[in-house]
Amino acid sequence: MTTSGSTSLSATTSISTSSMMNITTNQISTTLTTTVLSSVTTASTISMVNATSIVATTQATIATTSNYSLVQSMNSSALTINSQRFCHPTPCIAAMHFYQVIALNVSMDDKYTIQCHSCMDTYGYLFNTTFDPTDTTKNLVEEGDDYGSSTDIFLTVTLQRSIRYILVSTTYSLSVLGPFSITSTGLVPIVFNLFSNESAPASFVISQGSSSLASTSPVYFRTGTCTTPNFYYNAFAIHVYTAGVCNISLASNFDSYEYLYNNTFNSSARTTNMLQSNDDGTGSTQFFLSYFIDILARYIVVVTTYSASITGPFAINIFGPN
């Protein structure tokens, strides 16, 4: 008797006609047909009358067929004070989440697992072709946070070799820094290309200006109450032609302090119209402020000092849209 199956086998046992095994030829054929059809097999010939052996062989064949060799790829990086920042999730008031951009390329269309390992509570976005830090919903393929009891990113996605993917690794909480590693598992390795943390996207520019706090600079009460204003300051107006997140930093020899105001600044009422303030945002004694700037609004940046009666030159850098 013959039927279709995945392997050619020869029976080595005979059928007994005793009372313990009273099976007719038709019964054997029925049992064989039912067993073989319950498995997905390719066309070949099986010469056998032992149904138990067929089941065992089919299971082994399925296990062998499913036992593909998986490849794991890994890359390491870190979120530092020089890393770019964005709003996560968008929209938000201030861009205070550091992030790393990683381009992914694969040579085979298939399903891949991507995981981030870190002491930080990480969060990941996967984008198709491009990533816009001002809109994390644009071209979004997948996003992920915790996997089980872990605080690591875990994404399982189908990637196509003809598409360029962008992985953005960031953190769940704002202003968190630290090292991390990215691993991927699939039939072929994923090629990782890390974008430099300090490199600006082509659509962004860096504007620079310099000035100084001198004895002739205006003074005001930066904090507390006193009889004589004794904090020197300079005020700068900011206007952009493209809305987006602006990062404002300062370089100087003194311990600086910064305030951002909407529309107007009143030195005698320093909290009026205040949007943000920052002291040691760069991890040193220099401020770092990040905010979404609208083209229809007018913004005032006030540069002053942490301590009273301090003077000296400084340079201000604004990284953002035109």
Buried (B, 14 or more C-beta within 10 A) or exposed (E): EEBEBBBEBEBEEEBEEEEEEEEEEEEBEEBBBEBBEEBEBEEEEBEBBBBEBBBEBBEEBBEEEEEEEEEEBEBEBBBBEEBBBBBBEBEBEBBBBBBBBBBBBBEEEBEBBBBBBBEBBBBBBBBBEEBBBBEBEEBBBBBBEBBEEEBBBBBEBEBEEEEEBBBBBBBBEBBBEEEBBBBBBBBBBBEBEBBEBEEEEEEBEEBEEEEBBEEEBEBBBBEEEEEEBBBBBBBBEBEBEEBBBBBBBBBBEBBBBBBBBBEEBEBEEBEEBBBBBBBBBBEEBBBBBBBBBEEEBEBBBBBBBBEBEBEEEBEBBBBBBE
